[in-house]
Amino acid sequence: MGLRIAGTAGRRILMLIVLLAVVFAAVEVLPGDAASAAAERGESAAGIAARRHLLGLDQPLWERFANWMTALPTGDLGTSARGQKVTELLADPLPNTLVLAVTAFVITVVLSLLLGLWAAARPGRLTDRIIGHTSTAAFAVPEFVVSAVLLLVLSLWTGWLPAVTVTGGDGKPASWTMLIMPVLALVIPQTGWNTRVVRGALADQASAPHVEAAHLDGLPLHRVLLHHQLPGAVPAIATGMATSTGLLFGGAVVVETLFNYPGIGTVLAGAVAARDTPLIAGVVVCAGAVVSLVLLAADLIRHAVLGDRA
């Protein structure tokens, strides 16, 4: 088991390193750079060149990437194009995004399991079809469309919720109600996806010999679902749920920008506009670390369940 954990963790770390290399390369091919993006109107070419040298942009890409990666194990995420430590810039937004993402993830897991089990309890019936079609439609709608509809209905039409997030002196949302629409914007598409995953995993288990034997023994349907189908479906469900963490962080970039939520999505949008490679890489490594940990947990759950069954 120890070797399996080490091997899985090693693959996740390698994937994160490759992703960071892609980020550095992608920013490099964008027009302009951090020095020109931060230049003031009328600034001379010599001034821009001096700033480019100060930021190390005159060094080869591979050298900048190697220097950044060398400092990463010490917790140093580099210095932004504005001269601030990236760790300081992410100290407040990262916890805000984690609150948003964790809340959305927990709600997604609960709703997906309930809806998937409800549909599986009535295979082929009207309830199963309605849940199936609704979940497919929910997943097909992008987060920015869901956000726009929520803003229109819950803010502009009814006035129930504030349209934008107002932060307090601590950099956090001033009221918990300001989390409702951003969380819903993330939950709705991911609940659609994971409901389909849960329903499909339970359907695959429905034809297993031990499940058919449980039906023949006359066990109640809810007992068959919870004690015979669901345990065998756990590996597929865990993988689907873990995949949602990456989609949640991706959706957070759009949702946080639309609702003016003070998270890393807003920071990332500004960093891309400023061509601020260290800040972009810092956001990516924080989000990637969280996603990698969740994927690692899902891998361990899958190995543990399949190992017990073997």
Secondary structure, DSSP 8 states (H G I E B T S, - for coil): -HHHHHHHHHHHHHHHHHHHHHHHHHHHHSSS-HHHHT--TT--HHHHHHHHHHTTTTS-HHHHHHHHHHHGGGT---B-TTS-BHHHHHTTHHHHHHHHHHHHHHHHHHHHHHHHHHHHTSTTSHHHHHHHHHHHHHHHS-HHHHHHHHIIIIIIIS--S-SS--B-TTSSBSSGGGGHHHHHHHHHHHHHHHHHHHHHHHHHHHTSHHHHHHHHTT--HHHHIIIIIHHHHHHHHHHHHHHHHHHHHHHHHHHHHHTT--SHHHHHHHHHHTT-HHHHHHHHHHHHHHHHHHHHHHHHHHHHHHHHH-
